[in-house]
Amino acid sequence: MDGNGRWARRRHLPRVAGHRAGVAAVR
């Protein structure tokens, strides 16, 4: 699941932030 990386890029956030938010949003 690399979509979180793009999510973070869209919001200009670090990749880690994208992964954390992605996990919280998906689950």
PDB file with SEQRES, HELIX, SHEET and CRYST1 records, atoms N, CA, C and O in Angstrom:
SEQRES   1 A   27  MET ASP GLY ASN GLY ARG TRP ALA ARG ARG ARG HIS LEU          
SEQRES   2 A   27  PRO ARG VAL ALA GLY HIS ARG ALA GLY VAL ALA ALA VAL          
SEQRES   3 A   27  ARG                                                          
HELIX    1 AA1 GLY A    3  ARG A   10  1                                   8    
HELIX    2 AA2 ARG A   15  VAL A   26  1                                  12    
CRYST1    1.000    1.000    1.000  90.00  90.00  90.00 P 1           1          
ATOM      1  N   MET A   1       0.843  -1.210   0.000  1.00  0.00           N  
ATOM      2  CA  MET A   1       0.000   0.000   0.000  1.00  0.00           C  
ATOM      3  C   MET A   1       0.873   1.252   0.000  1.00  0.00           C  
ATOM      4  O   MET A   1       1.254   1.748   1.060  1.00  0.00           O  
ATOM      5  N   ASP A   2       1.181   1.752  -1.169  1.00  0.00           N  
ATOM      6  CA  ASP A   2       2.019   2.947  -1.255  1.00  0.00           C  
ATOM      7  C   ASP A   2       1.152   4.186  -1.439  1.00  0.00           C  
ATOM      8  O   ASP A   2       1.662   5.298  -1.577  1.00  0.00           O  
ATOM      9  N   GLY A   3      -0.160   3.985  -1.440  1.00  0.00           N  
ATOM     10  CA  GLY A   3      -1.068   5.118  -1.619  1.00  0.00           C  
ATOM     11  C   GLY A   3      -0.897   6.157  -0.521  1.00  0.00           C  
ATOM     12  O   GLY A   3      -1.111   7.348  -0.748  1.00  0.00           O  
ATOM     13  N   ASN A   4      -0.513   5.710   0.667  1.00  0.00           N  
ATOM     14  CA  ASN A   4      -0.349   6.645   1.782  1.00  0.00           C  
ATOM     15  C   ASN A   4       0.761   7.638   1.485  1.00  0.00           C  
ATOM     16  O   ASN A   4       0.704   8.791   1.912  1.00  0.00           O  
ATOM     17  N   GLY A   5       1.774   7.184   0.749  1.00  0.00           N  
ATOM     18  CA  GLY A   5       2.873   8.082   0.388  1.00  0.00           C  
ATOM     19  C   GLY A   5       2.348   9.224  -0.465  1.00  0.00           C  
ATOM     20  O   GLY A   5       2.740  10.377  -0.283  1.00  0.00           O  
ATOM     21  N   ARG A   6       1.464   8.900  -1.393  1.00  0.00           N  
ATOM     22  CA  ARG A   6       0.879   9.953  -2.247  1.00  0.00           C  
ATOM     23  C   ARG A   6      -0.006  10.868  -1.414  1.00  0.00           C  
ATOM     24  O   ARG A   6      -0.026  12.083  -1.611  1.00  0.00           O  
ATOM     25  N   TRP A   7      -0.734  10.270  -0.486  1.00  0.00           N  
ATOM     26  CA  TRP A   7      -1.621  11.051   0.393  1.00  0.00           C  
ATOM     27  C   TRP A   7      -0.809  12.103   1.124  1.00  0.00           C  
ATOM     28  O   TRP A   7      -1.212  13.263   1.214  1.00  0.00           O  
ATOM     29  N   ALA A   8       0.337  11.689   1.645  1.00  0.00           N  
ATOM     30  CA  ALA A   8       1.200  12.614   2.388  1.00  0.00           C  
ATOM     31  C   ALA A   8       1.749  13.676   1.446  1.00  0.00           C  
ATOM     32  O   ALA A   8       1.833  14.850   1.806  1.00  0.00           O  
ATOM     33  N   ARG A   9       2.121  13.262   0.241  1.00  0.00           N  
ATOM     34  CA  ARG A   9       2.671  14.218  -0.732  1.00  0.00           C  
ATOM     35  C   ARG A   9       1.637  15.284  -1.059  1.00  0.00           C  
ATOM     36  O   ARG A   9       1.965  16.467  -1.149  1.00  0.00           O  
ATOM     37  N   ARG A  10       0.400  14.871  -1.237  1.00  0.00           N  
ATOM     38  CA  ARG A  10      -0.662  15.832  -1.578  1.00  0.00           C  
ATOM     39  C   ARG A  10      -0.801  16.883  -0.488  1.00  0.00           C  
ATOM     40  O   ARG A  10      -1.046  18.058  -0.761  1.00  0.00           O  
ATOM     41  N   ARG A  11      -0.640  16.434   0.757  1.00  0.00           N  
ATOM     42  CA  ARG A  11      -0.788  17.378   1.873  1.00  0.00           C  
ATOM     43  C   ARG A  11       0.549  17.944   2.315  1.00  0.00           C  
ATOM     44  O   ARG A  11       0.642  18.618   3.341  1.00  0.00           O  
ATOM     45  N   HIS A  12       1.609  17.657   1.511  1.00  0.00           N  
ATOM     46  CA  HIS A  12       2.947  18.192   1.831  1.00  0.00           C  
ATOM     47  C   HIS A  12       3.388  17.774   3.224  1.00  0.00           C  
ATOM     48  O   HIS A  12       3.948  18.572   3.976  1.00  0.00           O  
ATOM     49  N   LEU A  13       3.128  16.509   3.563  1.00  0.00           N  
ATOM     50  CA  LEU A  13       3.526  15.997   4.881  1.00  0.00           C  
ATOM     51  C   LEU A  13       4.589  14.918   4.700  1.00  0.00           C  
ATOM     52  O   LEU A  13       4.748  14.368   3.610  1.00  0.00           O  
ATOM     53  N   PRO A  14       5.306  14.625   5.763  1.00  0.00           N  
ATOM     54  CA  PRO A  14       6.311  13.548   5.688  1.00  0.00           C  
ATOM     55  C   PRO A  14       5.635  12.219   5.390  1.00  0.00           C  
ATOM     56  O   PRO A  14       4.458  12.037   5.699  1.00  0.00           O  
ATOM     57  N   ARG A  15       6.370  11.292   4.793  1.00  0.00           N  
ATOM     58  CA  ARG A  15       5.790   9.995   4.449  1.00  0.00           C  
ATOM     59  C   ARG A  15       5.231   9.300   5.683  1.00  0.00           C  
ATOM     60  O   ARG A  15       4.181   8.662   5.614  1.00  0.00           O  
ATOM     61  N   VAL A  16       5.919   9.419   6.796  1.00  0.00           N  
ATOM     62  CA  VAL A  16       5.470   8.753   8.024  1.00  0.00           C  
ATOM     63  C   VAL A  16       4.085   9.261   8.413  1.00  0.00           C  
ATOM     64  O   VAL A  16       3.224   8.483   8.823  1.00  0.00           O  
ATOM     65  N   ALA A  17       3.877  10.563   8.282  1.00  0.00           N  
ATOM     66  CA  ALA A  17       2.581  11.143   8.640  1.00  0.00           C  
ATOM     67  C   ALA A  17       1.505  10.561   7.724  1.00  0.00           C  
ATOM     68  O   ALA A  17       0.391  10.279   8.165  1.00  0.00           O  
ATOM     69  N   GLY A  18       1.843  10.386   6.459  1.00  0.00           N  
ATOM     70  CA  GLY A  18       0.881   9.828   5.514  1.00  0.00           C  
ATOM     71  C   GLY A  18       0.510   8.405   5.891  1.00  0.00           C  
ATOM     72  O   GLY A  18      -0.660   8.026   5.834  1.00  0.00           O  
ATOM     73  N   HIS A  19       1.495   7.625   6.273  1.00  0.00           N  
ATOM     74  CA  HIS A  19       1.223   6.238   6.645  1.00  0.00           C  
ATOM     75  C   HIS A  19       0.354   6.180   7.892  1.00  0.00           C  
ATOM     76  O   HIS A  19      -0.598   5.404   7.966  1.00  0.00           O  
ATOM     77  N   ARG A  20       0.692   7.006   8.866  1.00  0.00           N  
ATOM     78  CA  ARG A  20      -0.082   7.009  10.116  1.00  0.00           C  
ATOM     79  C   ARG A  20      -1.530   7.405   9.834  1.00  0.00           C  
ATOM     80  O   ARG A  20      -2.458   6.747  10.305  1.00  0.00           O  
ATOM     81  N   ALA A  21      -1.721   8.461   9.078  1.00  0.00           N  
ATOM     82  CA  ALA A  21      -3.070   8.939   8.781  1.00  0.00           C  
ATOM     83  C   ALA A  21      -3.802   7.898   7.927  1.00  0.00           C  
ATOM     84  O   ALA A  21      -4.993   7.653   8.117  1.00  0.00           O  
ATOM     85  N   GLY A  22      -3.077   7.295   6.989  1.00  0.00           N  
ATOM     86  CA  GLY A  22      -3.690   6.299   6.115  1.00  0.00           C  
ATOM     87  C   GLY A  22      -4.213   5.122   6.916  1.00  0.00           C  
ATOM     88  O   GLY A  22      -5.330   4.658   6.692  1.00  0.00           O  
ATOM     89  N   VAL A  23      -3.412   4.642   7.844  1.00  0.00           N  
ATOM     90  CA  VAL A  23      -3.828   3.505   8.664  1.00  0.00           C  
ATOM     91  C   VAL A  23      -5.036   3.882   9.505  1.00  0.00           C  
ATOM     92  O   VAL A  23      -5.975   3.097   9.640  1.00  0.00           O  
ATOM     93  N   ALA A  24      -5.015   5.077  10.068  1.00  0.00           N  
ATOM     94  CA  ALA A  24      -6.124   5.520  10.917  1.00  0.00           C  
ATOM     95  C   ALA A  24      -7.394   5.672  10.082  1.00  0.00           C  
ATOM     96  O   ALA A  24      -8.489   5.360  10.550  1.00  0.00           O  
ATOM     97  N   ALA A  25      -7.247   6.150   8.853  1.00  0.00           N  
ATOM     98  CA  ALA A  25      -8.415   6.398   8.016  1.00  0.00           C  
ATOM     99  C   ALA A  25      -8.982   5.081   7.480  1.00  0.00           C  
ATOM    100  O   ALA A  25     -10.197   4.896   7.423  1.00  0.00           O  
ATOM    101  N   VAL A  26      -8.093   4.178   7.093  1.00  0.00           N  
ATOM    102  CA  VAL A  26      -8.557   2.922   6.489  1.00  0.00           C  
ATOM    103  C   VAL A  26      -9.162   2.003   7.535  1.00  0.00           C  
ATOM    104  O   VAL A  26     -10.185   1.362   7.293  1.00  0.00           O  
ATOM    105  N   ARG A  27      -8.515   1.938   8.722  1.00  0.00           N  
ATOM    106  CA  ARG A  27      -9.007   0.995   9.739  1.00  0.00           C  
ATOM    107  C   ARG A  27      -9.863   1.692  10.766  1.00  0.00           C  
ATOM    108  O   ARG A  27     -10.359   1.052  11.693  1.00  0.00           O  
TER     109      ARG A  27                                                      
END                                                                             
